Amino acid sequence: MVTPHFSPALFAFLRELRANNTRDWFQARKARYERDVLEPALAFVADMAGPLARISPWLTADPRVGGTLFRIHKDVRFSKDKSPYKTHVGMWLHHRQAGRKADAPGFYVHLEPDNVLLALGVHMPAPPALAAIRQAMADDPQAWFAARDAAVRDPWSLDTPSLKRPPRGFDPASPAIADIKRTSFTAVASLREVDALAPEFPARCAELGARAAPLGAFLARALGLPW
């Protein structure tokens, strides 16, 4: 029998952290964090290495804090909210060739009380990558529509920020102009806590990610990357 990676203790800890987001509270419960949150998350990342190939062989699982797993400590330097810790678990399975911090398509797993989700794509790319993606859409709208429509099916949605007007240099009459106006290209699938607690959660992530893979493939080609 396969043992689940995550238990209700993970969400219980995050709920309590949300209500007690202080260094003293966290430090007094650091052993519990490591047992119920950190270690299961790293084990999950390690076990995603195989299933991840269903989405793309170019995505990588790096079971380290600061690798696939985001640090729980927040960067509060420019934030009005000075609470020191994130109240979710974030895991970014990035493009192996491009690197973790590059504007490249990847796969994201987010665990938060009442907010479990998966995401695939490129989130808020910098101007050069944004321009390349938009140009690929303008050059071949039908290829874009085919990739988008194949990927964005239940439970996936493409609900990303958009400009009010067409970006400079792009034809307002382009059949793809509604998508060219987007500033982010990420499909999101909302799940439930119970889904993350199931033994088959890694396989479920891979299955859903494979459905959205055509979006990643189009974005990768636009950025000159393999998929």
N, C-alpha and C positions, 0 to 999 in steps of 0.2 A: 504494500500500500504506500502510495506517494504521500509524503508529509508536506503540508502547506509551508511556504516560506514565511508567511505573515500570519500573525494571530491577532485577536481583538486587543491584546495588550499594546500593540503598536498604536492603534487609534486612541486607546484610553490614555496613553502617555501624551500624545499630541493634543488631546482635548484638555488635559490638565495643564500642559505647558501653555496653551493659549490663555488660560485663566491665571497663570502664575509665571509670566514671562520675565523672570529676573535671573541674574547670574547665581545668586545664593540658592534659589530653588533648584535650578538645574544642576549645580555642582553637588548638591546633597543627594541627587538622584541620578548621577552620571552612570553608575553601574547599571541601573535599570534601563537608561537610555541605550547603553551599549548592548545589553541583553535583548531588549524588546524591539529596538529600532535599527541600530547600526549594524549589528551582526546579521540579522535576517536580510537587510537590504543588500549588503555586500554578497551574501550567499545567492540572493536572487540574481544580481548582476552576473555573477560567475556562471550561473546555470542558464542565463540567457544567451551565452556565446553560441551554442548550437542552434536553438530555435531562431535566433536572429537572422540566420542565413536565408530563412524563408522570405524575409523582407528585402534584404540585399546582402550579398557577401562582402560588400564594402563598408558595412556598419560594424562597429567594434564594441565589445563589452569590456570595460576596464574596471575590475572590482577593487577600486581604491577610493578613499575620500579625496575629492579633487580630481578623480578620474571620471568615471561615469556618475558616481554619486556626488551630488552637490554637498558642500559643507553646510552644517546646520547653523553656523554662525552667520549673522546678517552683516552686510556692509552698511553701517548706519551713518557714514560720514556726511552724506548729502540728503539724508532722510529726516523728515519731521518725526517719524516714529522711531524712537530710540530703543525699543525693545530689542534685546540682543540676539534672539533666536528665531529662526523660521519655524513655523508650526505645520510644516509639511515635509515630506520626503520627495526630493526631485532627482530623477536619474536620466541623464542625457547620453544616449547611445549614438555616438557621433560618427561621422564619415572618416574612415581610417586614413585615406589619402590626404584629405583636406586638413584634418586636425580638429581638436575639441572646440577651439574658439573661432574657427573659420565660419564664414557665411556659406554653409553647405547643408544639404538636406540630412536630417537625422531623425531619430525616434526618441520620444520623451515619455517617461512614465511618472505620474504624479499621484502621490498618496497623501490625502488630507481628510480629516473627518468630514463626512458628507460631501466630499469633492474628490472622487477618484477619476482620473482621466488619462487618456493617451493622446499624443500629438505626433504628427509626422509632417515634416516640411522644413522651411527656412523662416525663422522668426525675426521680423524687423531687420532685414538685411541692410548693410551699409550702402551708400549710393552706388559704388561700382557694381556690386552684385545685384542690387535692385534694378539698375539700368539694364543689365544683361538679361535678367529674367523677363522684364517688360519687352525688351527687343525680341526675345524668342517668341513671345506671345504674338507680337505684331507681325513677325516674319511668317509665322505658320499658325494662324488661329485654329485651324482644324486639328492640328496635332495637340494644341493646348486643350481644346474642348474634349478631345478623346481621352486625354490623360485625366483631366479634371472630373469628367463624368464617370469614368471607370472607378476613380478613387473615392469620390465624395458621394457615397451611398450609405444608408443607415448601417451603423450608428455614427458614421463620420459626417461632419459638417465643415464648411469653409466659411467661417464668419469672422473675417479679419477687417482691420481698419482700412478705409479708402479715402482718397482725396475727393473733394467736392468737384474738382475740375480735372480734365485730362492733364497729365504731366507734360511739361514742355517737350516738344519734339515728336509727339505722338499724334497721329491722325484721330481727331474726335469721331470720325466715321468708321474707324476700325471695328469689325465685328467683335473684337475682344476687348473693347475699350473699358467695359465695366470691370473686368479683371485687371487690366493694365493699371487702373487707378488704385488698385490695392497697394498697401505699404508693407504687407506681411503675407506669407504664403504657407499657412499652416492649417492642416485639417485636424480637427479635434473630435475625439469620441469619448462621451461621458459614460462612466461605469458606476457601479455601486461598491460600497465597502465589502459586501459579501463576495463580490467577484474577486477582489484582491486576496481574500482569505481562502480561496479555493485551491486545492492542490494543483489544478491544471492552469493556474494563472499565467505562468510563463508561456505555455502553449497557446492560451487565449490571446495573449499580447501578440505573439507571432502571427497567429491566424488573422487578427484584425489588422495588424501592420501590413501583412501581405496584400490585403484588400486595397489598402491605400497606397501601395508601392508605386502604381503608375504616376502618382503625383511626384514622388521622390525622383523617379526616373526622368521626368520632364525637367524638373528643377536642376538635377545633376547635369543633364546635357546642356542646359542653358548656361551653366557655369563651367563647362568644359571638364566635367568630372565623370568618372565611370560610375555605373550603378548596377 
